Amino acid sequence: MDQPPSDARSGISRRAFIKGVIASGAVASSAAYLFRGTGETIFGQASAPGSVERLITLNVNGQMRRVDVMRQETLAMTLRYKLGLTGTKIGCDRAECGACTVLVDDVPHYSCSMLTHMVRGRRVQTIEGLASGGQLHPVQQAVVDEQGFQCAFCLPGFVMAAVGFLKTNPNPTRQELAHGISGNLCRCQDYDKILTSLMRGGEYMRRT
Amino acid sequence: MAENKLIGHNYTPSDLVAKVTGRARYAEDFRADGMLFCKLLVSPMPHARVRGIDASAALAMPGVKAILTAEDLPEFVGAEKALTNEPFYAGEPILAVAAVDEVTAAEAVERIIVDLEPLPFVVDPLESLRPGGPNARTTGNAWGPPMPGGQGPNAPAPPKTIKWTEQQFADADEGRLPIGEPGEEWSYGDLDAGFKDAAIVLDETFVVQSTGHHPMETRSAMAYWQNGKLYLHGSTQSVAQTVPAIARWVGIEPTQVVLISEYTGGGFGSKGGGTVSMAIPALLSKKANAPVMMRISRDDESSIGRARTNMTGRVKAGFAKDGRITALDLFIVQDNGSYGPMGDHRSAGLAASIIYHPPAMRWRAISVLTNTPPRSQQRSPGPMQANGMIEPVITKAAKQLGIDQVEIRKINSPVGKAMYGPVGPTGQRPRLTSAFIVEALDKGKETFRWDEKKAYSGQRRGSKVRGVGVAVGPHGAGSIGFDSLMTIRPDGKLYVQTGVGNLGTHSLMDLARVAAEVLAMPWEKVEVVWGDTGKGVPWSCLSVGSQTTHAMTRANFAGANDAKRKLQEIAAKDLGGGPDDYELGNERVYRRGSPGSGMSYIQAAKRAIELGGKYDGHEVPDDVNAMTKRAAAMHAGLGVMGVAKDNYPRNGTTYSFVVGFAEVEIDVETGKVTLVDYLGVGDVGTVINPRSLLAQIKGGSCLGIAHALQQKWVFDQKYGLMVSRRFHYTKPLTILDIPVTMQADAVNLPDPETPVGARGVGEPPVGAGYGAVLNAIADAVGVEVFRRAPVTSDLVLMSLENGRRMHEPLQAHV
């Protein structure tokens, strides 16, 4: 997808609109997060010089996973569509909502805005990798105990952001933890209860 | 139910572990072998006609499997279809392409040439009402009253053309809404006498903005066909009621639809009975003969994802010296968007007559079509807008009359089975089932420490000034007449089937708590079955309009009592005596007063299967819905079946109320408004699930608070294109925007017109949050600072600097 940025295209659309002639349906939308599901080559594109290796090994939730990755593929899409890890949600496609937050080397990242090739040789942890040995992670347990979320589509991102933050600041104030997870949006919006549940998660982590 | 073991107690819903481990599957989390991906080609223009489509280059591409256009969709006159040849808004889907992957589908979209003829368009309702102003449709610009006979939104009367005169526009003062021909009106009481008797009469205009619903999960869907049946994984608020909608959109019978929607990532009214776009993957899948995944991006969601109707309201109100309203005259111009017809303007009128309870009132309104994205009901559709339009008048009257803001709302609140609205078809004005707003105001006033906070409101400390506000958010809170279905099986468990959606409010589990309470069943032995019509679900209410808790606790109370009666009859048959000699407890049906006697539920379940007939569901009541009968047939022979329609009487209209209290701090040098304290108190009947209830009150309030402080739609007026796309340009509250203290509570007084006493809660907090924060801002910096929402920093600052209200133009979407 080496097409020009969407602005140029919407310019064409607008001119077409003004002139009242044939308009194409191009809209500013999708180029960066489109997904190619099969191993076929990109239509009409020869393999570009300097292109990266497609078949790579990723360390996800402590397992080494071999995966065929397009060069423009985002980590969120690889996790969801290649590795079957659908716990990572895509809420906005472009770093506005945090639903896709995962840990890369223990640091929270928006996986919709990272290319999969950027995490080669690094440790990726998703919501599916938090529980171990049949035991929920303390933050997961706290969210269950406090019934932290409602529709819970934002939950995996919030929990991963909180787990990452608590690794660097294990005993935060409510205000500090709120700042730590402020890159995540919820639309059901009882943020008060979300924060209470994640604070309890911190408490459980300190006990274990 | 004097001593409830389950109702009114917190519990841990059984779906939480799936949610925290990432195993909970939402629509886009499902996969099917050979699954194709689809992309949409959407209109770049706000109004146009498709003259031709050349898809030859796209179809020639390897990997492109099918293209779906409007011609492939079943026709239903006048209503919105998933694809169109006459787009009414920019971003409306014209066609869809299915290909082996999204990159190929998107490239195919780029290669399709659509010949579009631009048509006149309008994005502002007042522009359309001006003489010679453009119409959003070639057939007109305004919806009239609903068609007689209740044909519903699928068969609207054609739009009319209504234009106001230059004189009517000229007659309105700067910043006041002109008043011309309305589309609809009603009135009751003596309006003129009310104004004549008033100590003061106020006349104010207020602009309530549009905002997109933007649930975290977009309306993605995946579909495939098997043995002539459509299997659709979709995101919907309601499961049972989405089935007939999908059947209509796709052009098949409801019995051919299997809907799987186990978890829904929010809806707020935008996915009430499904989404019309579900037809796209369904029909593309049929055409391509392969499963199709339609991923909807956040940007797509900005266009097709629905929004609240914006309203500009002009309110003339008279008040007696003691603060009692003497007359209310409300005129609303509603921006209906491109489809509809919407009814928010009607709900706003009724809500106004309920919460401010005027003895005389006139409501006039016009719902104007614009070439902006389609609206749907958004959490408190209408009542929230009523709070926005009318609160400034109440607040101003209280200031002028020297009455406390809580007191003026108490004086004007309805009490008990109060009458509201105009005379109905029965020749009488309708009544509420109950209202305990005064109790909620009293409770909140104390908890919030209102008097203490009020003492220092309006006083400047440095550049900061504080203010307090209160508002009553109302909303209809319950329907009646739905079904329930449950079985006690030989494994000793109670299985409760439900056809409502799973939005995380846990109302779908709360209704099973009611069944378990009646059947004295321990909660650990209750399995709630939801989210898949292939598993058999009873006809259930739409999970919209705060209905579920009311409607489905009633239905499940009925079904559980049906099962209870059957248990008693089975015991009497085998052990002698009459059914009334037996009671339930300890998972047994036993002789009154002798818990060791009788038989266990396991024995009774086995006996029911032997007895057959009504006992194990081979016979069901005639009055249950066909969907319930089909589901009952799937579960017949599995154990003792409880199956019933809610036939309990109800005298009145069920409304719930939340009272919001807010304290804000405003920096008069920067204009920044900070919400420092908030309390919501519910008058929502009997509390079923305290923790979820309080979450609903706080979360719903936050939606209203965001309307008061930051969210709005913005349009490029010249090109009719939306500027406020996605989250970034119409930012919802973040966790940093909520107050440090945020509390919720409820008066917990049962509604007398429903057997369980519970009313719904989802919506009333929205207007409470919106109104309370607007009123708190007015308290801090004066009632003359704003006449539109959101009250942003620049609006506050400009008004304070200029000493008068700025942003006077009545333009929508600015």
Contacts between the chains, C-beta under 8 A, distances in Angstrom:
chain1	res1	chain2	res2	distance
A	1	B	103	6.4
A	3	B	110	8.0
A	10	B	44	7.4
A	13	B	44	4.0
A	14	B	44	7.5
A	14	B	719	6.7
A	16	B	44	7.4
A	16	B	116	7.9
A	17	B	44	6.2
A	17	B	45	5.2
A	17	B	118	6.1
A	17	B	719	7.0
A	20	B	117	7.1
A	20	B	118	4.9
A	22	B	113	6.2
A	22	B	114	7.5
A	22	B	115	5.0
A	22	B	116	7.2
A	23	B	44	5.5
A	23	B	45	6.9
A	23	B	48	7.9
A	23	B	114	6.6
A	23	B	115	7.9
A	23	B	116	4.8
A	24	B	44	7.8
A	24	B	110	7.1
A	24	B	112	7.6
A	24	B	113	6.4
A	24	B	114	6.8
A	25	B	41	3.6
A	25	B	42	6.3
A	25	B	43	7.4
A	25	B	44	6.7
A	25	B	94	6.5
A	25	B	95	7.9
A	25	B	109	6.1
A	25	B	110	8.0
A	25	B	112	6.4
A	25	B	114	5.4
A	26	B	44	7.3
A	26	B	109	7.9
A	26	B	110	6.2
A	27	B	42	5.6
A	27	B	44	6.3
A	27	B	91	7.2
A	27	B	299	7.7
A	28	B	299	7.1
A	29	B	297	6.0
A	29	B	299	5.0
A	29	B	300	7.0
A	30	B	39	7.1
A	30	B	102	7.6
A	30	B	106	5.5
A	30	B	297	6.2
A	30	B	299	7.7
A	31	B	106	7.6
A	33	B	297	7.4
A	34	B	101	7.9
A	34	B	102	4.3
A	34	B	103	4.8
A	34	B	106	5.3
A	35	B	37	6.8
A	35	B	101	6.3
A	35	B	102	4.4
A	35	B	103	7.3
A	35	B	295	7.6
A	36	B	101	4.0
A	36	B	102	6.7
A	36	B	103	4.6
A	36	B	104	7.5
A	37	B	35	7.2
A	37	B	37	6.4
A	37	B	100	6.8
A	37	B	101	4.4
A	37	B	102	7.5
A	38	B	100	5.5
A	38	B	101	5.9
A	40	B	62	7.8
A	40	B	63	6.4
A	40	B	100	6.5
A	40	B	101	7.3
A	40	B	104	7.9
A	42	B	103	6.2
A	43	B	61	5.8
A	43	B	62	6.5
A	43	B	63	6.4
A	43	B	103	7.5
A	43	B	104	5.5
A	43	B	107	5.8
A	44	B	107	7.5
A	80	B	28	8.0
A	80	B	29	7.8
A	84	B	31	7.9
A	85	B	22	7.3
A	86	B	22	7.2
A	86	B	25	6.7
A	86	B	28	7.7
A	86	B	29	3.8
A	87	B	21	7.1
A	87	B	22	1.9
A	87	B	23	7.0
A	88	B	22	7.3
A	89	B	26	7.4
A	89	B	216	7.5
A	89	B	217	7.4
A	89	B	265	7.4
A	90	B	28	7.5
A	90	B	295	8.0
A	91	B	216	5.0
A	91	B	217	7.3
A	91	B	218	7.8
A	91	B	298	6.9
A	92	B	298	4.2
A	92	B	726	6.2
A	92	B	727	5.7
A	93	B	297	5.3
A	93	B	298	5.6
A	93	B	299	7.5
A	94	B	298	7.4
A	94	B	726	7.6
A	96	B	298	7.2
A	96	B	726	6.1
A	96	B	727	4.2
A	96	B	728	5.2
A	97	B	216	6.8
A	97	B	298	7.7
A	97	B	727	5.7
A	99	B	216	6.1
A	126	B	22	6.9
A	127	B	20	7.7
A	127	B	21	6.8
A	127	B	22	3.8
A	128	B	21	6.8
A	128	B	22	4.7
A	128	B	23	7.8
A	130	B	21	7.5
A	131	B	21	5.8
A	136	B	17	7.3
A	136	B	20	6.6
A	136	B	21	7.3
A	140	B	20	4.1
A	140	B	21	6.8
A	143	B	16	7.5
A	143	B	20	5.1
A	144	B	12	6.4
A	144	B	16	4.7
A	144	B	17	6.3
A	144	B	20	5.9
A	145	B	12	7.6
A	147	B	10	7.9
A	147	B	12	7.0
A	147	B	13	7.2
A	147	B	16	6.8
A	147	B	691	5.4
A	147	B	692	7.3
A	147	B	695	7.5
A	149	B	19	6.8
A	149	B	504	6.7
A	150	B	266	7.9
A	150	B	503	7.0
A	150	B	504	3.5
A	150	B	505	6.3
A	150	B	692	8.0
A	150	B	695	6.1
A	150	B	699	6.6
A	151	B	215	7.3
A	151	B	216	6.7
A	151	B	217	7.3
A	151	B	263	7.5
A	151	B	264	6.4
A	151	B	265	5.0
A	151	B	266	4.5
A	151	B	503	5.5
A	151	B	504	3.9
A	152	B	19	4.1
A	152	B	20	8.0
A	152	B	24	6.5
A	152	B	263	7.2
A	152	B	265	7.6
A	152	B	504	5.6
A	153	B	26	6.4
A	153	B	215	7.6
A	153	B	216	4.0
A	153	B	217	4.6
A	153	B	263	7.8
A	153	B	265	3.0
A	153	B	266	6.4
A	154	B	216	5.1
A	154	B	265	7.9
A	155	B	19	5.6
A	155	B	20	6.6
A	156	B	22	5.4
A	159	B	20	6.8
A	174	B	740	7.8
A	175	B	740	7.8
A	178	B	735	4.9
A	178	B	736	5.9
A	179	B	736	6.9
A	181	B	735	6.2
A	182	B	734	5.3
A	182	B	735	5.4
A	182	B	736	4.9
A	184	B	735	7.5
A	185	B	216	7.1
A	185	B	727	6.3
A	185	B	732	6.0
A	185	B	734	6.5
A	186	B	216	7.0
A	186	B	735	7.8
A	187	B	214	6.4
A	187	B	215	5.5
A	187	B	216	5.1
A	187	B	266	4.9
A	187	B	268	7.1
A	187	B	732	6.4
A	188	B	266	6.1
A	188	B	504	6.4
A	188	B	695	7.6
A	188	B	699	4.8
A	189	B	698	7.6
A	189	B	699	4.4
A	189	B	702	3.8
A	189	B	703	6.3
A	189	B	706	7.9
A	189	B	732	7.4
A	189	B	733	6.2
A	189	B	738	8.0
A	190	B	694	7.9
A	190	B	695	4.3
A	190	B	696	7.9
A	190	B	698	4.5
A	190	B	699	4.1
A	190	B	702	7.3
A	191	B	702	7.0
A	191	B	733	7.3
A	191	B	734	7.9
A	191	B	735	4.4
A	191	B	738	4.8
A	191	B	742	7.9
A	192	B	698	5.5
A	192	B	738	6.3
A	192	B	742	4.2
A	193	B	694	7.8
A	193	B	695	5.5
A	193	B	698	7.0
A	194	B	735	7.0
A	195	B	735	6.4
